[in-house]
């Protein structure tokens, strides 16, 4: 009887698996992963329309990655105490009938607060589908201590089911839909 180490068993199994079968297995795993991923919050239709209309009317025209853009940035609060910078970029193209077609929206919120001599800044960036559903969220926190090094923080992808995602998204929608 021939005894194979676990390493050789894995190699033999990999060699026995055809490239098509391997591709199918990888595809099935990707579908399973996508199915288990929570869906992001979605903006109410009337609110989303107000947000897109606001950016369409008042946004600065630009271009990025083969798309046209409209962008707005607004700062609020006292920069020495509590300050927020709201940003929004709408990516779109113009179709054959001269209609604007939104391909995605990037919303951002940068909030700084001074507490006991330390400035803490939270950065939220959300990517939304044309329908107004959040598809991806990245969060980072930075800490500035006067006379000390800056702690820059590390950007992390946030689970869409995290309650902070809906809270920040609702805050962003409220800000842009009421301006």
N, C-alpha and C positions, 0 to 999 in steps of 0.2 A: 504494500500500500504506500502511495506517495502522499506525504504530508506537505501541504502548502502553507506558507505564512499568510496572515491576513493581507499583507501588502500584495502578494502575488494573486490572491483571490480577487482583489479590487482591480488589478491590472488585467487579469483574464476576463473579468466581467466587462470592463471598458472596451476591450478588443472585440468582444462578442457583440457589443451593442452597435448597430449600424448608425451611420451619421444621421439618417432620417429619423430613426427611433430616438436618438439623443436629442435632436432638435425638437421633436414632439414632446419629449419629457421636459425639456427646458421651457417650452411654450406653456405646457400645462402648469408648471410650477409658477410661472409669471402670472397666469390667469388666477391661480389660487391666491397669490399674494395680493393681486388687485382686488379680488372679491372680499378679502378680509380687511382691507383698508377702509377706514371710516370715510363717509362722504362729508365734505366740508359744508359749512353753513351756506345758505343761498339768500340773496337779497330779495325782498319783496319786489315784484315787477314794477310797481309805480315808483318806488324809491330808487331802484336801479335806473329807471328811465330818467329821473331827475338828475341823478349823478352824471350819467352819460351826457345828458343835454347841457349841464353846467360846464363840463369839460369841453364839449363841442363848441359852445359859445365863447368861452373865456380862455380856453387853453392855448398855450403857445405851440405853434406848429413846429414840427420837426420830422426827423426820419431816423430809423434805427433798424438794423438787421433786415433790410428789404421792405419794411413797413413804414407807413406814415404814422406820426404820433401827434397827440395833443397832450400837453402836460401843464399841471398847475402845482404850485407849492405855496403854502400859506403858513406863516408863523403866528402863534397866539400866546398870550401870557407875558409875564415879566422875565426876560432873559436872566435876571439876577436871582430869581427865586424858583419859579415854576414855569417852564416853557415847553411848548409843543410845536413841532413842525409837521404838518400834514402834506403829503405828496400824492399825486395820482398821475399815472401815464396811461393813456388809452392807445393801444396799437390797432391800426386798421388799414384796409386797402380800399380802393375804389374799383367797383366791378364794371363790367362792360356797359351797364345801363347808367353809369355815373352815380351809383348808390354807395354810401359808406358802409363797409362791413367790418365790424369790430372783430378782432381775432383774439384779444386778451386785454386784461387790465391789471396794472400793478399799482397797488395801494401801499402807502408807507406811513408810518407814524413814528416820530422820534420824540420822546418825552424826557425832559431833564428836570430833576428836582434837587434843590439844595437842602441838605439836612445835616445839621451839626458840622458844617464846614466841608462836607463831602458832597460832590455832585454825582448823582447816579443817573445814567441815561439808558433808557430802554428803547431798543430799535425793533420795530415790527415791520416786516415786508410780507405782503400777501399777493399771490397771483390768483386772479379770478378768470373764469371762463367767460365768454361773451354772454352767457345766460345769467351771470351774476353769482355763480357758485364758486366758492373758494376751492382752489385746487392744490395750493402749496403755501406753506407758511414758514418763514424763517425768523428766529428771534435771537437777539444779542443784547447783552447788558455790558455797559462800560462804567467804570468807577474812576473818578478823578479826586484825588486827595491832594489839597494844596501842599506844595513842598515835597511831595512824594511821587513815585512813579505812577503812571496811569495803568490801570488794570483794564486792558482792552476788551476782554471777553472773547468768547468763541461763538460764532454763529452756529445755531442748531436748527435742524428741521423739526418743527413742532407737529405732533400728532393732531390731525384735524378734529378729533373728538375732544381734545383738551378744552375745557370750558373757557379758558383765556382767549382762545381763537374766536369764538362767537362774541365774547365781550368786546374785544378790540375791533372786530369786523363791524359790529353794531355801532360802535363809537365812530368809526370811519364813515360809515354810511350816514349817520346822523349829521356829522360835520359837513360832508359834501352835499347832502340833499337839502340842507337848510341855508345854504350860502347864496 
